[in-house]
Amino acid sequence: MPETNAPIDFAGRSIAEIVAEMAGRPPAPVERWHPDHCGDSEMRIARDGSWFHQGTEIRRPALIRQFARILRREADGSHVLVTPGEKLTIEVELAAFVAVAMTHEGEGQERRIALLLNSGDAIVLGPSHPLRMTTDGVPLVAVRGGLEALLARPVYYELAEIALAEGAEPAGLWSDGAFFPLSA
């Protein structure tokens, strides 16, 4: 199946433009697909966001983006790749996605922060996509349907720099009308 969605490009674009592009890319309706056939995909998403099949890294970004569109988290916390006719398990070591870049507009409570995911999609940090810190201090952001993205270290450091510059107690930052502490 040919790829229909190229990765979102943040360069020189406002968050409103990014949001408008994302609105034109609705996710696949994976929550409606419940096929009888089940199996194992023999795939794994490593802690760093790398995808593997039978131990070999998948290096085609377009292929990863296609798989990411049909990824779903089950009620028991497991992950599957699902289509209308097939459901296959996939191992996810930490998070399904990685936030690899960010852009922001505004300051303080008026700020909006957009995150670019390794799947090529983007989200705006806020009530619909909250940031949480695990008890181990790992920053994760909600993406969709229980799926989360790990913040890549450079992205986390950019957020921490903003939070430190503003001096909020506890250390944290605002995005899309919500405050997110940067500690567990």
C-alpha positions in Angstrom: 0.0 0.0 0.0 1.6 3.3 -1.0 2.1 6.0 1.7 -0.5 8.7 1.6 0.8 10.9 4.4 4.3 12.4 4.3 5.7 13.4 7.7 4.6 16.8 9.1 7.1 19.5 8.5 7.5 22.1 11.3 10.0 24.4 9.5 8.6 27.9 9.3 5.1 26.9 10.2 2.8 28.2 12.9 1.1 25.8 15.3 -2.2 26.7 13.8 -0.9 25.5 10.4 0.4 22.3 11.9 -2.9 21.6 13.7 -4.8 22.3 10.4 -2.7 19.7 8.6 -3.2 17.2 11.3 -7.0 17.7 11.2 -6.8 16.6 7.6 -5.2 13.3 8.7 -7.6 11.5 10.9 -6.2 8.4 12.4 -7.2 5.0 11.2 -10.4 3.8 13.0 -8.5 1.0 14.8 -10.8 1.1 17.8 -13.7 -0.2 15.6 -11.7 -3.1 14.2 -12.1 -6.4 16.1 -11.1 -9.2 13.7 -11.2 -12.9 14.8 -7.8 -13.8 13.3 -5.0 -13.1 15.8 -1.3 -13.9 15.8 2.2 -12.5 16.5 3.7 -9.9 14.2 7.2 -10.8 15.4 7.8 -7.1 15.7 9.1 -4.9 18.6 9.3 -1.2 19.2 12.5 -0.7 21.3 12.8 1.8 24.1 14.5 4.3 21.8 11.6 4.1 19.3 13.4 1.8 16.7 11.1 -0.8 15.1 12.3 -4.3 14.6 10.9 -7.4 12.7 12.3 -10.8 13.6 15.3 -9.0 15.2 16.2 -6.9 12.2 15.7 -3.1 12.4 13.1 -1.7 10.0 14.8 1.3 8.4 12.1 2.5 6.0 10.4 5.5 7.7 7.4 5.3 5.4 6.9 1.7 6.4 7.1 2.6 10.1 4.6 5.4 9.5 2.2 2.9 7.9 2.5 0.5 10.8 2.1 3.4 13.3 -1.3 4.2 11.8 -2.7 0.7 12.6 -1.1 0.5 16.1 -3.6 0.1 19.0 -3.2 -0.4 22.8 -5.5 -3.0 24.2 -7.4 -2.7 27.5 -4.9 -5.1 29.2 -2.0 -2.7 28.2 -0.7 -4.9 25.4 -0.2 -3.5 21.9 -1.4 -4.8 18.5 -1.3 -4.0 14.8 -4.9 -4.2 13.6 -6.7 -4.0 10.3 -10.3 -5.0 9.6 -9.2 -8.5 8.9 -6.2 -9.2 11.1 -4.9 -8.4 14.6 -1.3 -9.2 15.5 0.6 -8.6 18.7 3.6 -6.3 18.8 6.0 -5.8 21.7 6.5 -2.2 22.9 9.3 -1.8 25.4 8.4 1.6 26.8 6.3 3.8 24.5 4.9 3.4 21.0 6.3 6.7 19.8 9.1 9.2 20.4 8.6 13.0 20.3 11.7 14.0 18.3 11.2 17.7 17.8 9.1 20.6 19.2 8.0 24.1 18.4 6.2 26.6 20.6 4.4 29.9 20.4 3.4 32.3 23.2 4.5 32.5 26.8 3.3 31.3 30.2 -0.4 30.3 30.2 -0.8 31.4 26.6 1.9 29.0 25.3 1.2 26.2 22.9 3.8 23.5 22.3 3.6 21.2 19.3 5.5 17.9 19.3 6.7 16.0 16.2 6.5 12.2 16.6 8.8 9.7 14.9 5.6 8.4 13.2 5.6 11.7 11.2 2.5 12.9 13.0 2.3 15.9 15.4 0.3 16.7 18.6 -0.2 19.8 20.7 0.7 19.3 24.3 -2.4 20.0 26.3 -5.5 18.6 27.9 -6.0 16.1 25.0 -2.3 15.2 25.0 -1.1 15.6 28.5 2.5 15.2 29.6 3.3 13.0 32.6 6.4 12.0 34.4 6.8 8.4 35.6 8.0 7.7 39.1 11.4 6.9 37.4 11.4 10.4 35.9 10.6 9.3 32.3 8.6 12.0 30.4 5.7 10.5 28.4 2.9 12.3 26.5 -0.5 10.8 25.6 -0.9 10.4 21.9 -4.2 8.5 21.2 -6.1 5.5 22.6 -3.7 4.8 25.5 -0.6 5.1 23.2 2.2 7.3 24.5 5.3 9.0 23.2 8.6 9.2 25.0 10.1 12.7 24.9 13.5 12.4 23.2 16.2 13.9 25.4 16.8 17.0 23.3 13.0 17.7 23.4 12.9 17.2 27.2 15.8 19.6 27.6 14.1 22.3 25.5 11.0 22.0 27.7 13.1 22.1 30.9 14.9 25.2 29.6 11.5 26.9 29.1 10.3 25.8 32.6 13.5 27.0 34.3 13.4 30.4 32.6 9.8 30.9 33.8 10.7 29.8 37.4 7.4 28.2 38.2 7.1 26.2 41.4 7.0 23.3 41.0 9.1 23.4 37.8 6.9 23.0 34.8 5.3 24.7 31.9 2.0 25.6 30.3 0.7 24.4 26.9 -2.8 24.9 25.5 -4.2 26.1 28.8 -2.8 23.2 31.0 0.2 23.2 33.3 2.6 20.2 33.3 5.1 19.7 36.1 8.4 18.3 35.0 8.8 16.1 38.1 7.1 12.9 39.2 
